[in-house]
Amino acid sequence: MLSNAPIRAYIPASNLARARKFYEDIIGLKPGQEYAGGVIYKCGGAEAFLYPTPNAGTSKASQAYWSVTDVEAEVTELKSRGVKFEDYNMPGINTTNSIATAGGAKTAWFKDTEGNILAISQRL
């Protein structure tokens, strides 16, 4: 059954070399197995597959999020590495200092070099 199978996030990249620099040099992920023209990153107990496609950055929703214990510390660290966070001001989601508190979590969103929306989130 699928509930017992590992799940892997897909992260599309129109320029794989540029995307890899972002994920490895800026975010700090360590590359793992390479296949099908892409690369797997292990994050906690899950994996993300960065793969080449011309459709990168076309989703208007988050591709994936990292569950963290201290979102403020993560935002500070990522900003020091050059990550630019998104600011939202819409019904139910308003960011202050790059972080929104809603729905039982503190969350901050950013875009990678490919235009994909990613997030870090801390449950409250």
WOKA-V83644 format. One record per run of one state. SS is the DSSP state (@ for helix, = for strand, . for the rest). FROM is the first residue (numbers start at 1). TO is the last residue. If there is no record, write none. Layout:
# WOKA-V83644
ss = [SS & SS]
from = [FROM & FROM]
to = [TO & TO]
This chain:
# WOKA-V83644
ss = [. & @ & . & = & . & @ & . & = & . & = & . & = & . & = & . & @ & . & = & . & = & . & = & . & = & . & = & . & = & .]
from = [1 & 2 & 5 & 8 & 14 & 16 & 27 & 31 & 36 & 38 & 44 & 46 & 53 & 62 & 68 & 71 & 81 & 85 & 86 & 89 & 91 & 93 & 97 & 99 & 103 & 105 & 112 & 117 & 124]
to = [1 & 4 & 7 & 13 & 15 & 26 & 30 & 35 & 37 & 43 & 45 & 52 & 61 & 67 & 70 & 80 & 84 & 85 & 88 & 90 & 92 & 96 & 98 & 102 & 104 & 111 & 116 & 123 & 124]
